[in-house]
Every structure is written in C-alpha cells, then in structure tokens.
Amino acid sequence: MLPDSRLNGLQVLSYSLEIDYDLSGNFKVVTGQHHDSLSLSYIVRNVNKGNTYACRYRARNMYGWSDYSPISYLVVAVEPAVANKPIFVSATNTNITVNLNLNCDHRGSAIL
C-alpha cells in the first residue's frame, strides 16, 4: 500500500466506502471497491434510529489504494417532531416565564 502522499496530483479512479454496522471492527464494503465510482454522496440503507455506525474510506489511483481515512462514528437520528406550545407560568413588569414541553425522542441520551 502506498502512502497517501503518492495520491497527490494523480487522478483518483475510485474509492471504497466501508461501514461497521455493529462496532465490532468488521467493516463491510458498501460502494466503490468492486466498480469505479466517484460519487461524493452515498445513501446507506437498513440502518436503525439511535444506533451508532463506524465509517471509513480510502481512494485508489493508478498505483493502488491509499491508507484508510480516520474512522467517523455516526448516530442515526431523525428530525424532531413539532414542539408543543410554550406554557405560560408567570409575568412581571420585566420578565415572562414560560415552560417548554419538548416533544422529543432522545432515547435516554442528554439533549444537547
């Protein structure tokens, strides 16, 4: 395998995107390795909300494959539902206090 610097200045012919579905270190090729592909986006199907997946990729030029990228850890999530209306608590001459009744599915994780 050639160092990444050997890819510089040479045409990238393909890439290999790989995903570890259960964080076991067992990466599966999802695109690129078996055919020439230069798409800069890829939709991974059959993932589950709340699960974490590890992703990495590498590029290929006429001399061979680069080393792998650093691993990214991705959490599958969905957009939150429409929030409930704020609940009025109290008011003074300078302040209004309301409670927010958030409607969210955070699966027990801290809301950031």
CORCOR-V639648 format. One record per helix or strand. SS is the DSSP state (~ for helix, > for strand). FROM is the first residue (numbers start at 1). TO is the last residue. If there is no record, write none. Layout:
SS/FROM/TO + SS/FROM/TO
This chain:
~/4/7 + >/14/20 + >/28/31 + >/52/61 + >/64/65 + >/72/75 + >/87/91 + >/96/99
